[in-house]
């Protein structure tokens, strides 16, 4: 079996390093040679609950920060380091991930007059696994403002506006729970980038996993009559009432099944 630094985390991530820099949102070391691996439907279903249907890197990193904390908080930590004990993310030192809110970042294009102010708190799309949002707001003229969502699905919306005391009324940032208003005249433009914070707790996630994963799915993930340590992991997931151990058993099996799974022509 090929092993590598951050073995379990990298397998749960199941994405290549890409061009993400070390200071990217909650990014951790991923071996340069790692490539995403094909997964059976059972694992894809479990990942859909944990990370969302089409998660962005911010969502993957945030959730993995939570999940790896759980694994390292119990005796299950011995399984995290069993294949390869090289871990680069300990101790956990990202308290900024648990601040009450992440303020949007507004940057004005050259030549822009006035200012743009965001209002509200950004809500995540945890079903899709989307935390990252990015817009361009352009004041077309004295009547209309254009709001373009720059991340897929790319959308564009034109809103009519009026100003009171030199400031516009509240206008939606398309596809989100945020609004904005602005001062300044035509041809002013701003970029707005924001990251939402997930709100689902682990108890809710476990309850969703219990509903989604069938016996057949568990057989794929753990094996039908598994040997150790798969037997222990299956028992923890199916029978243990402690959140950390129940979810930990599933996570360890998911990571190791990702490492060992071989796709077949019938799947």
C-alpha positions as CSV (number, residue, x, y, z in Angstrom):
1,X,0.0,0.0,0.0
2,X,1.3,3.4,-0.9
3,X,1.3,5.8,2.0
4,X,1.9,9.6,2.2
5,X,1.9,12.5,4.6
6,X,-1.6,13.4,6.0
7,X,-2.8,10.0,4.8
8,X,-6.3,9.8,6.2
9,X,-7.1,13.5,5.6
10,X,-5.9,13.4,2.0
11,X,-8.0,10.3,1.3
12,X,-11.1,12.0,2.8
13,X,-10.4,15.1,0.8
14,X,-9.8,13.0,-2.4
15,X,-8.7,16.0,-4.5
16,X,-5.3,16.9,-5.9
17,X,-3.2,19.7,-4.4
18,X,-3.9,21.9,-7.4
19,X,-2.8,25.5,-7.3
20,X,-4.0,26.3,-3.8
21,X,-1.5,28.2,-1.8
22,X,-0.7,27.4,1.9
23,X,-2.6,30.5,3.0
24,X,-5.8,29.5,1.1
25,X,-8.8,29.1,3.3
26,X,-8.1,26.3,5.9
27,X,-5.7,24.6,3.3
28,X,-3.5,21.8,4.6
29,X,-0.7,19.9,2.9
30,X,-1.6,17.5,0.1
31,X,1.1,15.4,-1.5
32,X,2.0,16.7,-5.0
33,X,1.5,13.2,-6.6
34,X,-1.9,12.6,-5.1
35,X,-4.8,12.4,-7.6
36,X,-8.5,12.0,-6.9
37,X,-9.7,8.4,-6.9
38,X,-12.9,6.7,-8.2
39,X,-15.4,6.0,-5.6
40,X,-18.3,3.6,-5.3
41,X,-21.8,5.0,-5.0
42,X,-21.9,4.3,-1.2
43,X,-19.0,6.5,-0.6
44,X,-20.3,9.2,-2.9
45,X,-23.6,9.2,-0.9
46,X,-21.7,9.6,2.4
47,X,-19.5,12.3,1.0
48,X,-22.7,14.1,-0.2
49,X,-23.9,14.4,3.3
50,X,-20.5,15.3,4.8
51,X,-19.4,17.9,2.2
52,X,-22.4,18.6,-0.1
53,X,-23.2,17.5,-3.6
54,X,-20.5,19.5,-5.4
55,X,-18.4,21.0,-2.6
56,X,-15.9,23.8,-3.2
57,X,-12.5,23.7,-1.7
58,X,-13.5,26.0,1.2
59,X,-16.2,23.6,2.2
60,X,-13.9,20.5,1.9
61,X,-11.3,22.2,4.0
62,X,-13.7,23.5,6.7
63,X,-15.4,20.2,7.2
64,X,-12.1,18.2,7.2
65,X,-10.9,20.6,9.9
66,X,-13.9,19.5,12.0
67,X,-13.6,15.8,11.1
68,X,-9.9,15.5,11.8
69,X,-10.4,17.1,15.2
70,X,-12.9,14.4,16.0
71,X,-10.6,11.6,15.0
72,X,-7.7,13.0,16.9
73,X,-9.8,13.6,20.0
74,X,-10.3,9.8,20.6
75,X,-8.4,6.6,20.8
76,X,-9.2,6.2,17.1
77,X,-6.2,8.5,16.5
78,X,-4.0,5.4,16.4
79,X,-5.8,4.4,13.1
80,X,-5.1,7.9,11.7
81,X,-1.4,7.4,12.0
82,X,-1.3,3.6,11.5
83,X,-0.4,3.7,7.8
84,X,1.8,6.8,7.9
85,X,2.5,8.8,11.0
86,X,3.5,12.0,9.2
87,X,0.9,14.6,10.2
88,X,1.5,18.3,9.3
89,X,-1.7,19.9,10.7
90,X,-1.2,19.2,14.4
91,X,-1.8,21.0,16.6
92,X,-5.1,22.5,15.4
93,X,-4.4,26.2,15.2
94,X,-7.1,27.8,13.1
95,X,-9.4,29.6,15.6
96,X,-10.4,32.1,12.9
97,X,-12.6,29.3,11.4
98,X,-14.9,29.6,14.4
99,X,-15.4,33.3,14.5
100,X,-19.0,34.4,14.5
101,X,-18.9,35.6,10.8
102,X,-16.5,36.1,8.0
103,X,-16.8,39.6,6.7
104,X,-17.1,40.0,2.9
105,X,-14.2,41.7,1.1
106,X,-15.1,44.6,-1.2
107,X,-12.5,45.9,-3.7
108,X,-13.2,48.8,-6.1
109,X,-12.1,48.9,-9.7
110,X,-9.9,51.8,-10.8
111,X,-11.9,54.9,-11.4
112,X,-14.8,54.0,-9.1
113,X,-16.4,56.7,-7.1
114,X,-18.2,56.2,-3.8
115,X,-18.4,53.0,-1.8
116,X,-20.3,49.7,-1.7
117,X,-21.4,48.3,1.7
118,X,-22.8,44.8,2.3
119,X,-25.6,44.1,4.7
120,X,-26.6,40.8,6.3
121,X,-24.8,37.5,7.1
122,X,-24.0,35.1,4.3
123,X,-25.7,31.7,4.6
124,X,-24.0,28.6,3.2
125,X,-25.5,26.2,0.7
126,X,-24.5,23.1,2.6
127,X,-26.6,20.9,0.4
128,X,-24.4,21.8,-2.5
129,X,-21.3,22.3,-0.4
130,X,-20.9,25.9,-1.5
131,X,-19.2,28.4,0.9
132,X,-17.4,30.6,-1.6
133,X,-19.2,33.5,-3.4
134,X,-17.8,36.2,-5.7
135,X,-19.7,39.0,-7.5
136,X,-19.0,42.0,-9.7
137,X,-21.3,44.9,-9.2
138,X,-21.4,47.6,-11.9
139,X,-23.4,50.8,-11.9
140,X,-24.6,50.9,-15.5
141,X,-26.2,54.4,-15.3
142,X,-28.3,56.6,-13.1
143,X,-31.1,54.0,-13.1
144,X,-29.7,50.5,-13.3
145,X,-27.0,48.4,-11.5
146,X,-25.7,45.1,-12.8
147,X,-24.9,42.2,-10.4
148,X,-22.9,39.3,-11.9
149,X,-22.2,36.1,-10.0
150,X,-18.7,35.1,-11.1
151,X,-18.7,31.6,-9.8
152,X,-20.7,28.7,-11.3
153,X,-23.6,28.7,-11.9
154,X,-22.7,32.1,-13.4
155,X,-25.7,34.4,-13.4
156,X,-26.3,38.1,-14.2
157,X,-29.1,40.3,-12.9
158,X,-29.9,44.0,-13.6
159,X,-31.7,45.9,-10.8
160,X,-33.4,49.3,-10.9
161,X,-32.3,51.6,-8.1
162,X,-33.0,55.0,-6.6
163,X,-30.9,56.9,-4.2
164,X,-31.9,58.7,-1.0
165,X,-29.4,61.0,0.5
166,X,-26.8,59.9,-2.0
167,X,-27.1,56.2,-1.2
168,X,-29.0,53.5,-3.0
169,X,-31.7,51.3,-1.5
170,X,-30.8,47.7,-0.5
171,X,-30.2,45.5,-3.5
172,X,-29.7,41.7,-3.5
173,X,-26.3,40.1,-4.1
174,X,-27.8,37.5,-6.5
175,X,-28.0,33.9,-5.3
176,X,-27.2,34.7,-1.6
177,X,-28.6,36.1,1.6
178,X,-26.6,39.3,1.4
179,X,-27.7,42.7,0.2
180,X,-25.7,45.8,-0.6
181,X,-26.1,49.5,-1.1
182,X,-23.8,52.0,-2.7
183,X,-22.8,55.6,-3.3
184,X,-21.1,56.8,-6.5
185,X,-22.1,57.3,-10.0
186,X,-22.3,55.4,-13.3
187,X,-19.3,53.2,-14.4
188,X,-18.4,52.6,-10.7
189,X,-17.7,48.9,-10.1
190,X,-16.7,46.7,-7.2
191,X,-15.8,43.0,-6.6
192,X,-17.4,41.4,-3.6
193,X,-15.9,38.1,-2.3
194,X,-17.3,36.2,0.7
195,X,-17.1,32.9,2.4
196,X,-20.0,31.5,4.4
197,X,-19.6,29.5,7.6
198,X,-21.3,26.0,7.8
199,X,-24.0,25.8,10.5
200,X,-24.9,22.1,10.6
201,X,-23.6,20.3,13.7
202,X,-22.2,16.8,13.8
203,X,-25.3,15.3,15.4
204,X,-27.4,16.5,12.5
205,X,-24.9,15.2,10.0
206,X,-24.8,11.8,11.7
207,X,-28.6,11.6,11.6
208,X,-28.6,12.4,7.9
209,X,-26.0,9.7,7.3
210,X,-28.1,7.2,9.2
211,X,-31.0,7.9,6.8
212,X,-29.0,8.0,3.6
213,X,-26.8,4.9,4.0
214,X,-28.5,1.6,3.5
215,X,-27.3,-1.8,4.7
216,X,-26.0,-2.4,1.2
217,X,-24.0,0.8,1.4
218,X,-22.6,-0.2,4.7
219,X,-21.6,-3.5,3.2
220,X,-19.7,-1.7,0.5
221,X,-18.0,0.7,2.9
222,X,-17.1,-1.8,5.6
223,X,-17.4,-5.2,4.0
224,X,-20.0,-7.9,4.7
225,X,-18.1,-10.0,7.2
226,X,-15.1,-7.7,7.7
227,X,-11.8,-8.6,9.4
228,X,-10.1,-6.2,11.8
229,X,-9.9,-3.2,11.9
230,X,-12.9,-3.0,9.6
231,X,-15.0,-5.0,12.0
232,X,-14.3,-2.5,14.8
233,X,-15.1,0.5,12.5
234,X,-18.4,-1.1,11.4
235,X,-19.4,-1.8,15.0
236,X,-18.6,1.8,16.0
237,X,-20.7,3.2,13.2
238,X,-23.7,0.9,13.7
239,X,-23.7,0.4,17.4
240,X,-21.9,3.1,19.3
241,X,-23.9,6.0,20.7
242,X,-20.9,8.4,21.3
243,X,-20.8,10.9,18.4
244,X,-17.0,10.9,18.1
245,X,-16.6,7.2,17.9
246,X,-19.7,6.5,15.8
247,X,-18.7,9.0,13.1
248,X,-15.0,8.2,13.6
249,X,-15.6,4.6,12.6
250,X,-17.3,5.6,9.4
251,X,-14.6,8.2,8.5
252,X,-11.8,5.7,8.9
253,X,-13.6,3.1,6.8
254,X,-14.4,5.8,4.1
255,X,-10.7,6.8,3.9
256,X,-9.4,3.3,3.7
257,X,-12.0,2.2,1.2
258,X,-11.0,5.2,-0.9
259,X,-7.5,3.8,-0.8
260,X,-8.4,0.3,-1.7
261,X,-11.4,0.6,-4.0
262,X,-11.0,-0.7,-7.6
263,X,-13.6,0.5,-10.1
264,X,-15.2,-2.1,-12.2
265,X,-16.9,-1.9,-15.7
266,X,-20.3,-2.6,-14.2
267,X,-20.3,0.4,-12.0
